[in-house]
Amino acid sequence: MIRKLFRLSILDRSRTREGHPAPEALRDTVDLARTAEELGYHRFWVSEHHSVPGVAGSAPAVLAAAVAGATRRIRVGTGGVMLPNHQPLVVAEQFGVLEALFPGRIDMGLGRSVGFTNGIRRALGHDTGDADRFEEQLAELLGWLDGSQQAHPEVHAYPAEGLRIPAYVLATGEGAGIAARAGLPMVVGDLRARGRVTDIIETYRKEFRASAWGAEPYVVVSGTVAVAATTAEARRMLVPEAWSLAYSRTRGSFPPLRPAEEAEALSMTPKERELYEGALAGHIHGTEEQVAAELAEVAALTGADELLVTTSTYDRAALLDSYRRLARIAGL
């Protein structure tokens, strides 16, 4: 049982599947949130992606509202809102509305990524340089929440001002230092590169400055976890996402997930095969006993406070079974 090791949460990216349109993917996300609440998971987050054929979640604050409205107790938030794509005032207002409607349940996970192609960035009105302003934007956003911002006198982020909305920084590159200087919790992944993850966590803890937002470091590690009756079944859950990733790296487009048996039967170029096998490697997967043992190792290595599971696969029944098994491992 891993209950004493860390809290257990879910990030769902609303992945689309062949034969199942984007609206269904969004409804699946809401349904999964209900199941996560029933199983006792701590929080449920959604993501932000723009112009990606394989991902339906382009408006995380809107989707978070739907999730919160369909649940009663589980914490709901974003993993995350990509702050360089937005004005901090608007983000503060959106989360203020969420917190006002669902008090005490809303999290604000924030990232510094921008659109992954020039066309998307132009459509959003931003470019790669905006990511360099993330720390400045983060400070402004927090200022809208606590009423301390001075950049725009006599402007207020209603109804957000004065509300306590926990903020989390998604740590990639400079993210760990930014989270530490702001005194905020940090989310870091993925667990396939555990040496890199532990280095980031060490940097974060070493540089952390207590703030009104956090008295001490709080670390959330994220990654794929697949649990099934056999190791082979758990590995098959990983196949659709691995194929999609390999396809995107060689074709430039991130496609909807295909059934595992279809993906396994496809012919691949040597490069595609290399990327595919690499995408399969290193994830936490197996039987309940195997996964419990590996998660105990992750807890010992990272000292993390929380595990945010980010698994995607074509077979929804297998995915739900995996989350039920993981909940059982955790004693939820």
WOKA-V243073 format. One record per residue. N is the residue number from 1. PSI is psi in degrees with one decimal (999 if undefined). OMEGA is omega in whole degrees, 0 to 359 (none if undefined). Layout:
N;PSI;OMEGA
N;PSI;OMEGA
This chain:
1;135.8;185
2;11.5;187
3;-37.6;183
4;-6.1;183
5;-49.3;177
6;161.9;173
7;159.1;183
8;125.7;183
9;172.4;184
10;137.1;166
11;120.3;179
12;128.3;185
13;9.9;177
14;49.2;179
15;134.7;176
16;158.3;181
17;147.3;177
18;130.7;180
19;-1.6;181
20;107.5;187
21;168.7;184
22;-41.8;178
23;-34.9;178
24;-37.7;179
25;-39.7;179
26;-40.2;177
27;-36.4;176
28;-39.1;178
29;-44.9;179
30;-42.0;178
31;-40.8;179
32;-37.0;178
33;-40.8;177
34;-44.3;179
35;-42.1;179
36;-40.3;178
37;-44.1;179
38;-34.7;183
39;-11.9;176
40;16.4;177
41;151.9;187
42;-46.9;181
43;162.0;179
44;120.0;183
45;155.5;176
46;166.8;189
47;174.5;179
48;118.3;175
49;139.8;182
50;132.1;176
51;39.9;176
52;114.1;184
53;-28.3;184
54;1.7;183
55;126.9;182
56;-17.4;187
57;88.4;180
58;-14.0;184
59;81.4;190
60;-36.2;180
61;-37.2;178
62;-45.5;181
63;-38.1;177
64;-35.8;178
65;-41.3;179
66;-40.5;179
67;-46.4;181
68;-37.0;179
69;-24.1;182
70;-3.5;181
71;174.3;184
72;-32.8;189
73;-37.3;187
74;142.8;175
75;145.9;184
76;139.3;179
77;-157.0;188
78;141.5;179
79;63.4;358
80;-176.3;166
81;127.2;180
82;97.7;191
83;-35.5;179
84;-16.3;179
85;-5.4;191
86;161.1;169
87;131.1;181
88;-36.1;178
89;-45.9;182
90;-41.0;178
91;-44.0;179
92;-43.2;180
93;-43.5;180
94;-47.4;182
95;-26.4;173
96;-41.3;177
97;-44.1;179
98;-47.3;182
99;-35.2;178
100;-37.1;180
101;-34.2;185
102;67.7;189
103;135.5;176
104;9.6;184
105;-3.2;191
106;133.3;174
107;148.3;180
108;88.6;175
109;131.8;189
110;134.4;178
111;169.2;183
112;14.6;180
113;154.4;172
114;175.2;179
115;145.0;189
116;-0.5;172
117;160.0;179
118;-38.8;181
119;-43.0;179
120;-42.7;180
121;-39.7;177
122;-41.6;181
123;-32.9;179
124;-13.2;181
125;27.6;181
126;167.4;176
127;-178.7;186
128;-27.8;180
129;-23.0;180
130;-26.7;178
131;-27.5;180
132;-14.8;180
133;9.6;185
134;-45.1;183
135;-39.8;178
136;-43.6;179
137;-39.1;179
138;-45.5;179
139;-41.0;178
140;-43.5;180
141;-46.4;178
142;-34.3;177
143;-34.2;176
144;-33.6;183
145;-42.4;183
146;1.8;176
147;12.3;185
148;-6.0;184
149;139.2;183
150;-3.0;184
151;-27.8;183
152;81.0;182
153;143.3;177
154;8.9;174
155;136.7;182
156;145.7;179
157;80.1;178
158;140.6;2
159;19.2;187
160;-34.5;187
161;125.3;179
162;-9.9;178
163;146.6;180
164;98.7;181
165;108.0;182
166;132.8;178
167;142.2;179
168;141.0;179
169;125.5;173
170;115.9;190
171;107.4;168
172;135.7;180
173;-113.2;183
174;-2.4;187
175;-35.9;182
176;-45.9;179
177;-38.6;180
178;-44.9;179
179;-42.3;181
180;-45.0;181
181;-31.4;180
182;-10.7;183
183;39.1;183
184;156.6;172
185;154.9;183
186;140.6;174
187;128.1;184
188;142.0;176
189;179.4;1
190;170.2;189
191;-1.5;174
192;-25.4;181
193;68.9;190
194;-30.4;177
195;-45.1;178
196;-41.6;180
197;-44.7;180
198;-34.6;176
199;-43.1;179
200;-43.0;180
201;-41.9;179
202;-44.0;178
203;-46.2;180
204;-49.2;182
205;-37.7;182
206;-37.6;185
207;-2.0;186
208;134.5;175
209;121.7;178
210;143.3;182
211;179.2;176
212;-18.2;182
213;-16.9;180
214;129.0;181
215;-22.3;182
216;162.6;182
217;147.2;174
218;121.5;187
219;126.2;172
220;121.5;175
221;140.4;183
222;151.7;178
223;172.5;179
224;133.3;176
225;125.1;179
226;123.9;182
227;133.9;181
228;-179.7;180
229;-30.9;178
230;160.4;177
231;-38.8;181
232;-42.2;179
233;-39.3;179
234;-40.3;179
235;-36.7;180
236;-28.1;176
237;-28.5;183
238;-17.1;188
239;-49.0;184
240;-43.4;180
241;-37.9;179
242;-43.1;178
243;-44.6;181
244;-41.1;179
245;-44.7;179
246;-39.8;178
247;-44.6;183
248;-34.7;182
249;-23.7;182
250;-22.2;183
251;-11.7;177
252;10.7;180
253;132.4;182
254;105.1;190
255;166.7;172
256;157.6;180
257;142.2;175
258;157.2;176
259;148.0;184
260;-41.5;183
261;-33.5;177
262;-44.6;181
263;-41.2;181
264;-26.5;183
265;-8.4;183
266;142.6;171
267;141.4;182
268;148.3;172
269;162.2;178
270;-40.0;179
271;-44.6;178
272;-42.3;179
273;-40.7;179
274;-45.1;180
275;-39.3;179
276;-49.7;180
277;-37.4;178
278;-37.2;180
279;-23.5;178
280;-25.8;190
281;146.5;168
282;-10.9;180
283;153.6;176
284;115.3;180
285;156.6;178
286;-161.0;177
287;172.0;180
288;-40.9;180
289;-42.5;180
290;-44.2;182
291;-40.2;178
292;-43.0;180
293;-41.3;182
294;-37.2;178
295;-33.1;175
296;-37.7;177
297;-42.0;178
298;-43.0;180
299;-42.6;180
300;-37.2;182
301;-41.3;188
302;-26.9;187
303;24.5;184
304;151.6;177
305;-22.2;188
306;147.5;175
307;124.1;179
308;109.7;186
309;132.8;188
310;29.6;187
311;136.0;173
312;141.4;175
313;165.5;181
314;-41.8;187
315;101.8;183
316;-35.2;179
317;-42.2;178
318;-37.9;179
319;-46.3;180
320;-40.0;178
321;-38.9;179
322;-44.6;180
323;-34.3;176
324;-43.7;179
325;-40.5;180
326;-40.0;177
327;-38.5;179
328;-41.6;176
329;-40.5;183
330;-7.7;181
331;32.6;182
332;999;none
